[in-house]
Amino acid sequence: MQLYKNKELRSNLVIKEVGGKTMKAMVVFAFCIEYIKDLVLDILKKAIHGLDDNDVHWVVTVPAIWNEQARQFMIEASAKAGIEKENLTLALEPECAALYCRYLAMDKQEHGDNVEIKAFDENARFMVVDLGGGTIDITMSEVISTGQLREIYNATGGPWGGNFVNDQIMKTLKEVIGWEVMRKFQDEDYDDYLEVLRQVEQIKRGVDHDSEFVVSIPKDLLTNINVPDSLQQDVHIGKKSITLSTSLIQKIFSSSVDSMIKHVEKLLHNGEACSVSTILLVGGYSSSKVIQSAFREKFEKKYRIIIPLTPDMIVLKGAVITGHGIETIVGRMAKYHYGLGLSAAAVSGRSISIGDNDNKTFFSLIKKGQKIKVGEVVTQYEVVLKAKSKWANLEMYTTKDDKPRTIIDNDHFTKIGGILVKLPQFKRESILILTISYDETEFKVVATDKNTGRCFVGTCRFLEKESN
């Protein structure tokens, strides 16, 4: 969630662990990825004689609503964990889920005496709601004639995941038991504290909209408890447990559930999304009966609601398909307006001229909602550069506004990185043909010197380097 919340993300981001200690996020992420990588390789090498590290291709999944900087962060963390970029695919979690659901048996069709269980037909349009711990990710896809998927609406979502519910339940327990008592319990009996957290997560998934929430608590914590007046009607203290009332649990869930239901409802009335016929709930949070009941009550009259078996494994299984597939996703839609921040731009047709003025104007390269074919050229411009250095850095910005403003400001625009282009050695005005393509989850840039025909690979850098 720190990668999602940080608007100006840097590679030296510092995060806190549960006990309050701090560490660089890059180090934490890299160690986690490395641990899993080494564990898997150890198992594989015992099963497959002669297997080499380079024989394995790795897929790292990320939320679709993360920006380019957060995705770049995961690529760099993977590199620090020993996974080189050529052996890595960065995949969007709801797209992985959509790929798996593409092959999921969910329809019973009868043809005379024959019964067929099949997945989506050609032209079928469906929404995948990936409910994770931190974020809710939503994609809408169409099955095309080749069996591949085409995105019909840009990936969207919000910070309404299951962790919000966990946090609210833990907050209630701390108010009942006492903040200082719980802090001491966390410091001195950390394993038991983690067990309470795990228990809250498991019970949350199974609790229904009309049932109580019973949490087992170490007996030592239940002595001399004075339940606050505000919770007297909703909390019952047992010998080895604390029970939260049905009404309190409904209240705790409501903020998360109401936000996602309203968001999904709004999406289903937009453009091509109107033709969606099926909503698939995946991710660990979708195991919650409260979530399932809310979606069925709101949408089941008009849409098929599908909840696959083991919904928390769907993204993982889809990631494996992604790793083996070639262009499984053929089209996406831009989430934002993408463009360059130009010091002074003289625009003529498909040509822009960059000078030395400090006033940043926004020159749009990709429009919000624009259909993007994976691997194909998105846009092409002639760029007139008067720079005298060996490198030119073209700053890239995004804006969520439906109609982007002309002048760049901090309220409406986010700098997401830069396109670094190597220039010809001779010191004179250069005319570069800037070609931008979109390959899976990142932009690729090629700059061609119009005078000489020489090509320069531009690095689309979305993450600020650690400052010395």
C-alpha positions as CSV (number, residue, x, y, z in Angstrom):
1,M,0.0,0.0,0.0
2,Q,3.0,2.3,0.5
3,L,3.8,1.9,-3.2
4,Y,0.2,2.8,-4.0
5,K,0.0,5.8,-1.7
6,N,3.3,7.5,-2.5
7,K,2.7,10.0,-5.3
8,E,6.5,10.8,-5.7
9,L,7.9,7.3,-5.2
10,R,11.7,6.9,-4.9
11,S,13.9,3.8,-4.7
12,N,15.0,4.8,-1.2
13,L,11.5,4.6,0.3
14,V,11.5,3.8,4.0
15,I,8.7,1.7,5.6
16,K,7.8,0.6,9.1
17,E,7.2,-2.9,10.4
18,V,4.5,-3.7,12.9
19,G,6.7,-3.0,15.9
20,G,7.7,0.4,14.6
21,K,11.2,-0.3,13.3
22,T,12.1,1.2,9.9
23,M,13.9,-0.3,6.9
24,K,14.2,0.5,3.2
25,A,11.3,-0.9,1.3
26,M,13.5,-2.0,-1.6
27,V,15.6,-4.2,0.8
28,V,12.4,-5.8,2.3
29,F,10.8,-6.5,-1.0
30,A,14.0,-7.9,-2.5
31,F,14.6,-10.3,0.4
32,C,11.0,-11.5,0.2
33,I,11.2,-12.2,-3.5
34,E,14.7,-13.8,-3.1
35,Y,13.4,-16.1,-0.3
36,I,10.6,-17.4,-2.5
37,K,12.8,-17.6,-5.6
38,D,15.5,-19.7,-3.7
39,L,12.9,-21.9,-2.1
40,V,11.2,-22.7,-5.5
41,L,14.6,-23.3,-7.3
42,D,15.6,-25.7,-4.5
43,I,12.5,-27.8,-5.0
44,L,12.7,-27.7,-8.8
45,K,16.4,-28.7,-8.9
46,K,15.6,-31.8,-6.8
47,A,12.8,-32.7,-9.2
48,I,14.5,-31.8,-12.6
49,H,18.1,-33.0,-13.1
50,G,20.4,-30.4,-14.5
51,L,18.1,-27.5,-14.2
52,D,19.8,-24.1,-14.3
53,D,18.7,-20.8,-12.8
54,N,18.3,-19.3,-16.2
55,D,15.8,-22.1,-17.3
56,V,13.2,-20.6,-15.1
57,H,11.1,-17.6,-16.1
58,W,9.6,-15.6,-13.2
59,V,6.2,-13.7,-13.1
60,V,5.8,-11.0,-10.5
61,T,2.2,-9.8,-10.1
62,V,1.2,-6.3,-9.2
63,P,-2.1,-4.4,-8.7
64,A,-3.4,-2.9,-11.9
65,I,-4.1,0.4,-10.2
66,W,-0.4,0.9,-9.3
67,N,1.4,3.6,-11.3
68,E,4.5,3.1,-13.5
69,Q,6.8,4.1,-10.6
70,A,5.5,1.3,-8.4
71,R,5.9,-1.2,-11.2
72,Q,9.4,0.0,-11.8
73,F,10.1,-0.5,-8.1
74,M,9.1,-4.2,-8.3
75,I,11.3,-4.7,-11.4
76,E,14.3,-3.3,-9.4
77,A,13.5,-5.3,-6.3
78,S,13.3,-8.4,-8.4
79,A,16.7,-7.5,-10.0
80,K,18.2,-7.2,-6.4
81,A,16.7,-10.6,-5.7
82,G,18.7,-12.1,-8.6
83,I,16.0,-12.1,-11.3
84,E,17.3,-10.4,-14.4
85,K,14.8,-8.4,-16.5
86,E,15.0,-10.9,-19.5
87,N,13.8,-13.6,-17.1
88,L,11.0,-11.5,-15.6
89,T,7.4,-10.8,-16.6
90,L,5.5,-8.1,-14.7
91,A,1.9,-9.0,-14.8
92,L,-1.3,-7.2,-13.6
93,E,-3.2,-9.2,-11.0
94,P,-6.7,-8.8,-12.4
95,E,-5.5,-9.6,-15.9
96,C,-3.9,-12.8,-14.6
97,A,-7.3,-13.6,-13.0
98,A,-9.1,-12.8,-16.3
99,L,-6.8,-15.2,-18.2
100,Y,-7.4,-18.0,-15.8
101,C,-11.2,-17.4,-15.8
102,R,-11.0,-17.5,-19.6
103,Y,-10.5,-21.2,-19.3
104,L,-12.7,-21.7,-16.2
105,A,-15.6,-24.1,-16.6
106,M,-18.7,-22.1,-15.6
107,D,-21.5,-22.8,-18.0
108,K,-23.6,-25.9,-18.3
109,Q,-25.0,-26.3,-21.8
110,E,-27.2,-29.1,-23.0
111,H,-27.3,-30.3,-26.6
112,G,-29.9,-33.1,-26.8
113,D,-28.5,-35.8,-24.6
114,N,-25.1,-34.2,-24.5
115,V,-24.1,-32.0,-21.6
116,E,-21.1,-29.6,-22.0
117,I,-19.4,-27.6,-19.3
118,K,-17.6,-24.7,-20.9
119,A,-15.9,-21.4,-20.4
120,F,-16.6,-18.0,-22.1
121,D,-17.6,-17.9,-25.7
122,E,-16.1,-15.6,-28.3
123,N,-17.2,-12.0,-27.9
124,A,-18.2,-12.6,-24.2
125,R,-17.5,-9.6,-22.0
126,F,-16.8,-9.9,-18.3
127,M,-15.6,-8.0,-15.3
128,V,-13.0,-9.3,-12.9
129,V,-13.1,-7.8,-9.4
130,D,-9.8,-8.8,-7.7
131,L,-10.3,-8.2,-4.0
132,G,-6.9,-8.2,-2.2
133,G,-5.7,-7.2,1.2
134,G,-4.8,-3.6,0.3
135,T,-6.4,-2.8,-3.0
136,I,-9.5,-3.7,-5.1
137,D,-8.5,-4.1,-8.8
138,I,-11.1,-4.2,-11.6
139,T,-10.6,-5.0,-15.2
140,M,-13.2,-5.6,-18.0
141,S,-12.3,-7.8,-20.9
142,E,-13.7,-9.2,-24.2
143,V,-12.8,-12.6,-25.6
144,I,-11.8,-12.2,-29.3
145,S,-11.9,-14.7,-32.1
146,T,-8.3,-15.9,-31.4
147,G,-9.1,-16.7,-27.7
148,Q,-7.1,-13.8,-26.5
149,L,-8.4,-11.0,-24.4
150,R,-9.0,-7.3,-25.2
151,E,-9.5,-4.8,-22.4
152,I,-12.7,-2.8,-23.0
153,Y,-12.2,-0.3,-20.1
154,N,-9.1,0.9,-18.4
155,A,-8.0,-0.9,-15.2
156,T,-9.4,0.8,-12.1
157,G,-10.0,0.3,-8.4
158,G,-9.2,1.7,-5.0
159,P,-7.8,1.1,-1.5
160,W,-10.8,-0.8,-0.1
161,G,-9.2,-4.2,0.5
162,G,-9.7,-6.6,3.3
163,N,-6.9,-5.2,5.5
164,F,-9.2,-2.2,6.3
165,V,-11.7,-4.6,8.0
166,N,-8.8,-6.4,9.8
167,D,-7.5,-3.0,11.1
168,Q,-10.9,-1.9,12.4
169,I,-11.5,-5.2,14.2
170,M,-8.0,-5.0,15.8
171,K,-8.7,-1.4,16.8
172,T,-11.9,-2.5,18.5
173,L,-10.1,-5.3,20.4
174,K,-7.4,-2.8,21.5
175,E,-10.1,-0.4,22.8
176,V,-11.7,-3.3,24.8
177,I,-8.5,-4.9,26.2
178,G,-6.6,-1.6,26.5
179,W,-4.0,0.0,24.1
180,E,-1.1,-0.3,26.6
181,V,-2.0,-4.0,27.4
182,M,-2.1,-4.9,23.7
183,R,1.2,-3.0,23.1
184,K,2.9,-4.9,25.8
185,F,1.4,-8.2,24.5
186,Q,2.7,-7.3,21.0
187,D,6.2,-6.6,22.3
188,E,6.6,-9.6,24.7
189,D,4.5,-12.3,23.0
190,Y,4.9,-11.4,19.3
191,D,4.1,-15.0,18.0
192,D,0.8,-15.0,20.0
193,Y,0.0,-11.5,18.7
194,L,0.5,-12.7,15.1
195,E,-1.7,-15.6,15.8
196,V,-4.5,-13.2,16.8
197,L,-4.0,-11.3,13.5
198,R,-4.1,-14.6,11.5
199,Q,-7.3,-15.6,13.4
200,V,-9.0,-12.3,12.6
201,E,-8.1,-12.8,8.9
202,Q,-9.5,-16.3,8.8
203,I,-12.7,-15.5,10.7
204,K,-13.3,-12.4,8.5
205,R,-13.5,-14.6,5.4
206,G,-16.1,-17.0,7.0
207,V,-18.3,-14.6,8.9
208,D,-21.7,-14.0,7.4
209,H,-23.6,-10.7,7.2
210,D,-26.0,-11.9,10.0
211,S,-23.5,-13.6,12.3
212,E,-21.3,-12.6,15.3
213,F,-17.5,-12.4,15.3
214,V,-15.9,-14.6,17.9
215,V,-12.1,-14.2,18.5
216,S,-10.1,-16.5,20.8
217,I,-7.9,-14.3,23.1
218,P,-5.2,-15.5,25.6
219,K,-6.8,-15.8,29.0
220,D,-4.3,-13.4,30.6
221,L,-5.6,-10.5,28.5
222,L,-9.2,-11.0,29.6
223,T,-8.7,-10.1,33.3
224,N,-9.8,-6.8,34.7
225,I,-11.4,-5.6,31.5
226,N,-13.7,-2.6,31.5
227,V,-15.6,-2.4,28.2
228,P,-16.0,1.2,27.0
229,D,-19.6,2.6,27.3
230,S,-19.7,3.1,23.5
231,L,-19.1,-0.7,23.0
232,Q,-21.2,-2.1,25.9
233,Q,-24.0,-3.2,23.6
234,D,-21.8,-4.8,20.9
235,V,-19.0,-6.6,22.9
236,H,-19.3,-9.7,25.1
237,I,-16.3,-11.0,27.1
238,G,-16.0,-14.8,27.5
239,K,-13.5,-16.9,29.4
240,K,-11.3,-17.3,26.4
241,S,-12.8,-15.1,23.7
242,I,-14.3,-11.8,22.8
243,T,-17.5,-11.7,20.8
244,L,-18.4,-8.7,18.5
245,S,-22.1,-8.3,17.7
246,T,-23.6,-8.6,14.2
247,S,-24.5,-4.9,14.0
248,L,-20.9,-3.9,14.9
249,I,-19.4,-6.3,12.3
250,Q,-21.9,-4.9,9.6
251,K,-20.7,-1.4,10.5
252,I,-17.0,-2.4,10.2
253,F,-17.6,-4.0,6.8
254,S,-19.8,-1.3,5.5
255,S,-17.2,1.3,4.6
256,S,-15.2,-1.1,2.5
257,V,-18.2,-2.9,0.9
258,D,-20.1,0.3,0.2
259,S,-17.1,1.9,-1.6
260,M,-16.5,-1.0,-3.9
261,I,-20.2,-1.6,-4.7
262,K,-20.7,2.0,-5.7
263,H,-17.5,2.0,-7.8
264,V,-18.5,-1.2,-9.6
265,E,-22.1,0.1,-10.2
266,K,-20.7,3.3,-11.7
267,L,-18.3,1.4,-14.0
268,L,-21.1,-0.8,-15.3
269,H,-22.9,2.2,-16.7
270,N,-19.9,3.4,-18.7
271,G,-19.5,3.0,-22.5
272,E,-18.6,-0.5,-23.6
273,A,-18.9,-1.8,-20.0
274,C,-22.7,-1.7,-20.5
275,S,-22.4,-5.0,-22.4
276,V,-20.7,-6.9,-19.6
277,S,-22.7,-10.0,-18.6
278,T,-20.6,-11.6,-15.9
279,I,-18.9,-10.4,-12.8
280,L,-16.1,-12.7,-11.4
281,L,-15.0,-12.2,-7.8
282,V,-11.4,-13.4,-7.1
283,G,-8.7,-12.8,-4.5
284,G,-8.6,-13.7,-0.8
285,Y,-11.1,-11.0,0.3
286,S,-13.7,-12.4,-2.1
287,S,-13.9,-15.5,0.2
288,S,-15.8,-13.3,2.6
289,K,-19.5,-14.2,2.8
290,V,-20.3,-10.6,3.5
291,I,-18.7,-9.5,0.2
292,Q,-20.4,-12.3,-1.7
293,S,-23.8,-11.5,-0.2
294,A,-23.4,-7.8,-1.0
295,F,-22.5,-8.5,-4.7
296,R,-25.3,-11.0,-5.1
297,E,-27.9,-8.7,-3.6
298,K,-26.9,-5.7,-5.7
299,F,-26.0,-7.2,-9.1
300,E,-27.4,-10.8,-9.4
301,K,-30.7,-9.7,-11.0
302,K,-28.9,-8.4,-14.1
303,Y,-25.5,-10.1,-14.1
304,R,-24.1,-13.6,-13.5
305,I,-22.0,-13.5,-10.3
306,I,-19.2,-16.2,-10.5
307,I,-17.0,-17.0,-7.5
308,P,-14.5,-19.6,-8.5
309,L,-13.3,-22.4,-6.2
310,T,-10.2,-21.3,-4.2
311,P,-10.6,-17.6,-5.3
312,D,-7.3,-16.7,-3.5
313,M,-5.4,-18.9,-5.9
314,I,-6.8,-17.6,-9.2
315,V,-4.2,-14.8,-9.7
316,L,-1.4,-17.2,-9.0
317,K,-2.7,-19.7,-11.6
318,G,-3.3,-17.0,-14.1
319,A,0.2,-15.7,-13.6
320,V,1.5,-19.2,-14.7
321,I,-0.6,-18.9,-17.9
322,T,0.8,-15.4,-18.4
323,G,4.4,-16.8,-18.2
324,H,3.7,-19.5,-20.8
325,G,1.5,-17.4,-23.1
326,I,2.5,-15.2,-26.0
327,E,0.5,-12.0,-26.2
328,T,-2.3,-13.4,-24.1
329,I,-3.5,-9.8,-23.6
330,V,-3.7,-8.0,-27.0
331,G,-5.2,-4.7,-26.0
332,R,-5.4,-2.3,-23.1
333,M,-6.9,1.1,-22.5
334,A,-4.8,4.0,-21.1
335,K,-5.7,4.9,-17.5
336,Y,-4.5,8.5,-17.7
337,H,-3.4,11.1,-20.2
338,Y,0.4,10.6,-20.8
339,G,2.5,13.4,-22.1
340,L,5.7,15.4,-22.0
341,G,6.4,18.4,-19.9
342,L,8.0,20.8,-22.4
343,S,9.9,24.0,-21.4
344,A,8.7,25.8,-24.5
345,A,6.9,23.9,-27.3
346,A,6.2,24.9,-30.8
347,V,3.8,22.3,-32.1
348,S,3.4,21.8,-35.8
349,G,1.5,18.7,-37.0
350,R,3.4,15.8,-35.5
351,S,6.5,17.9,-34.6
352,I,7.5,19.6,-31.4
353,S,10.4,21.9,-30.7
354,I,12.0,22.0,-27.2
355,G,13.8,25.1,-26.0
356,D,15.2,26.3,-22.7
357,N,12.2,28.1,-21.1
358,D,11.2,27.0,-17.6
359,N,7.4,27.2,-18.1
360,K,6.2,23.6,-18.4
361,T,3.4,23.0,-20.8
362,F,1.7,19.6,-21.3
363,F,2.1,18.0,-24.6
364,S,-0.2,14.9,-24.9
365,L,1.2,11.7,-26.3
366,I,-1.5,9.2,-25.2
367,K,-5.0,10.1,-24.4
368,K,-7.0,8.8,-21.4
369,G,-9.1,5.8,-22.5
370,Q,-7.1,5.4,-25.7
371,K,-7.0,1.8,-27.0
372,I,-3.5,0.5,-27.0
373,K,-2.4,-2.6,-28.8
374,V,0.3,-4.5,-26.9
375,G,3.7,-4.4,-28.6
376,E,2.6,-1.9,-31.4
377,V,3.5,1.7,-31.8
378,V,1.3,4.0,-29.7
379,T,2.4,7.3,-31.1
380,Q,5.2,8.9,-33.1
381,Y,6.5,12.5,-33.1
382,E,9.4,14.5,-34.5
383,V,11.2,16.2,-31.7
384,V,13.6,19.1,-32.4
385,L,16.3,19.2,-29.7
386,K,18.6,22.1,-29.2
387,A,20.4,20.4,-26.3
388,K,24.3,20.4,-26.4
389,S,24.7,17.5,-24.1
390,K,25.2,13.8,-25.0
391,W,21.8,13.0,-23.3
392,A,18.4,14.5,-23.4
393,N,15.8,13.8,-20.7
394,L,12.2,14.3,-21.7
395,E,10.1,14.5,-18.6
396,M,6.9,12.5,-18.7
397,Y,3.7,13.4,-16.8
398,T,0.2,12.0,-16.3
399,T,-3.1,13.5,-15.4
400,K,-6.4,11.9,-14.4
401,D,-8.5,14.8,-15.7
402,D,-10.8,14.0,-18.5
403,K,-9.6,17.1,-20.3
404,P,-6.0,17.8,-19.5
405,R,-4.9,21.4,-18.7
406,T,-2.3,23.2,-20.8
407,I,0.0,24.3,-18.0
408,I,1.5,21.7,-15.7
409,D,0.9,22.1,-11.9
410,N,1.3,19.8,-8.9
411,D,-2.5,19.6,-8.2
412,H,-3.4,18.1,-11.6
413,F,-0.3,16.4,-12.9
414,T,2.1,13.8,-11.6
415,K,5.7,13.5,-12.9
416,I,6.1,9.7,-13.4
417,G,9.6,9.7,-14.9
418,G,11.6,10.6,-17.9
419,I,12.5,9.4,-21.4
420,L,16.3,9.4,-21.5
421,V,17.6,9.6,-25.1
422,K,21.2,9.5,-26.2
423,L,22.0,12.3,-28.7
424,P,24.4,12.4,-31.7
425,Q,27.9,13.5,-30.8
426,F,28.0,16.6,-33.0
427,K,26.8,19.8,-31.4
428,R,24.0,21.1,-33.6
429,E,20.2,21.0,-33.6
430,S,19.0,17.5,-33.7
431,I,15.7,16.3,-35.1
432,L,14.7,13.0,-33.5
433,I,11.7,10.8,-34.6
434,L,10.4,9.6,-31.2
435,T,8.5,6.3,-31.5
436,I,6.7,5.1,-28.4
437,S,5.3,1.5,-28.1
438,Y,3.6,-0.3,-25.3
439,D,4.9,-3.8,-24.5
440,E,3.0,-5.6,-21.7
441,T,3.3,-3.3,-18.7
442,E,5.8,-0.7,-19.7
443,F,6.5,1.9,-22.4
444,K,9.5,1.4,-24.8
445,V,11.0,4.3,-26.7
446,V,13.1,4.4,-29.9
447,A,14.6,7.8,-31.1
448,T,15.8,8.0,-34.7
449,D,18.0,10.8,-35.9
450,K,16.3,12.1,-39.0
451,N,19.5,13.4,-40.5
452,T,21.6,10.3,-40.2
453,G,19.1,7.5,-39.7
454,R,20.9,6.4,-36.5
455,C,18.6,4.8,-33.8
456,F,18.9,5.5,-30.1
457,V,17.1,3.4,-27.5
458,G,15.3,5.7,-25.1
459,T,15.0,4.4,-21.5
460,C,11.6,5.2,-20.0
461,R,12.6,5.7,-16.4
462,F,9.7,5.8,-13.9
463,L,11.5,5.7,-10.6
464,E,13.7,8.4,-9.1
465,K,17.1,7.1,-8.1
466,E,18.3,7.3,-4.6
467,S,20.0,10.6,-4.0
468,N,23.5,10.6,-2.5
